[in-house]
Amino acid sequence: MGEPRKKKKYAVGLGMGCRKISLEFGEKPENFRKKCDVWIESTGKGSFGLYYPSMHMKHPIYLDNAATTALSPEALEAMMPFLTESFGNPSSIYSIGRSTRVAVEMARKSVARILGVKPMSLFFTSGGTESNNTAILSAIRDLGCTSIITSPIEHHAVLHTAEHYSRQFGLPLDLVALDDEGVVDYADLERKLELHQESGKKPLVSLMYANNEIGSLLDIQRVGLLCREYGAIFHSDCVQAVAHYPINLSESFVHFISASGHKFHGPKGVGVLYVNPSLEIAPLIHGGSQERNMRAGTENVYGIVGFARALELAMAAYEQDRAHIGGLRGLMRELLLQRLPGVRFNGPEQGLYTVLSVCFPKSSRSESLLMDLDQAGICVSGGSACTSGEAGGSHVIRALANREGCTTVRFSFCKYNTAEEIEYAVNFLQSVLSPEKAGVGV
């Protein structure tokens, strides 16, 4: 008898740039794996496994910039003196205290200039959540709002806060209708404002400028004019819009906006609340006279300086950065449509240029997609980072029509991302979701 027939083992993989590399029988697997970033091995018909190293690049591919962004070297450089020798308390009267006070006020002036408002209308906070909470409570407690109008796709820092105060104060809470792409139905908003006015209510309208999950945009000036017509207070969560769009608040007819530094390469733990100068409100946090008696607690000096510097940089390079980031978003959209049949997108095509929410057809391969991407060193999310552990998935996607039967992944981009990273991520997605079309089927 002759030698038993050896069962053929073979593999096909993808290198950077989607180069197809094959391993013939007898070639050492370790040689093959050195060439490839993702590969599939088979020991027989219909039997295969997907393999990839945990880190196939010198650094992760970070495509979750709507969750947070890397601190820019320029912002860090501006912050460093206040983390080292200029450590004084801004409330102290001696020189190192006075120097930090000057830094805080210079930062405030810079932010005010960019947003088109007076410095005295800006208050530094710990971030978007605190700013949103302050605005919503102030509108009800101090400005006499007796009803709330918001949308079902707001960040939970607004939605949960509105729900809380609606229960606490016994206020009606209305959710404005959306179109199929998650954009506010302005006719429905006006109907609701009219009904609230007719019933003797003074509404608080809280609607975000740019949605953090699907990228739908609000016509903030249009909403501001409607609110003025119907006597409503208007708050806009602008966390995803400040530094990504030029904003002149003096022309927006808005009463409050919220912003957060870590969304545009500034530090975490610092944000801004804009309060229209025509309003008089009380603080959310008590216990000190900081921020002109509006926000107690020693100022986060280095964070405030970093916030202002990051905003300055973002707006100075706005046109260039928008073209680059928007190009990456367009590239990923185009490649996904070419390579993955059935893929859809959540939100408008001409929405927020930093965000692309993708709806992949549900299958056994898509169920673990976020985990597969993570293990491949590609950082993305299924929605807001603040709600990533919640059962039931994203409330934003649930609010959209016809989104059953798909797995949603949010990709969000920044100025540091590259076309090579986008191509690599799409190649990987193709190898997982459609390996036969990637040239890696078995």
Sequence and secondary structure as in RCSB ss.txt:
>XXXX:A:sequence
MGEPRKKKKYAVGLGMGCRKISLEFGEKPENFRKKCDVWIESTGKGSFGLYYPSMHMKHPIYLDNAATTALSPEA
LEAMMPFLTESFGNPSSIYSIGRSTRVAVEMARKSVARILGVKPMSLFFTSGGTESNNTAILSAIRDLGCTSIIT
SPIEHHAVLHTAEHYSRQFGLPLDLVALDDEGVVDYADLERKLELHQESGKKPLVSLMYANNEIGSLLDIQRVGL
LCREYGAIFHSDCVQAVAHYPINLSESFVHFISASGHKFHGPKGVGVLYVNPSLEIAPLIHGGSQERNMRAGTEN
VYGIVGFARALELAMAAYEQDRAHIGGLRGLMRELLLQRLPGVRFNGPEQGLYTVLSVCFPKSSRSESLLMDLDQ
AGICVSGGSACTSGEAGGSHVIRALANREGCTTVRFSFCKYNTAEEIEYAVNFLQSVLSPEKAGVGV
>XXXX:A:secstr
         EEEEEETTTEEEEE TTS HHHHHHH SEEEEEEETTEEEEE  S  SSS EE BTTT     HHH
HHHHHHHHTT    TT  SHHHHHHHHHHHHHHHHHHHHHTS GGGEEEESSHHHHHHHHHHHHHHTT   EEEE
 TTS HHHHHHHHHHHHHHT  EEE  B TTS B HHHHHHHHHHHHHTT  EEEE  SB TTT  B  HHHHHH
HHHHTT EEEEE TTTBTTB   GGGTT SEEEEEGGGTTS SS EEEEE TT     SS SS HHHHTS S   
HHHHHHHHHHHHHHHHTHHHHHHHHHHHHHHHHHHHHHHSTT EEES TTS TTEEEEEEE  TTTTTHHHHHHH
TTEE BSS GGGTT TT  HHHHHSTT TTEEEEEEE  TT  HHHHHHHHHHHHHHH TTTTT   
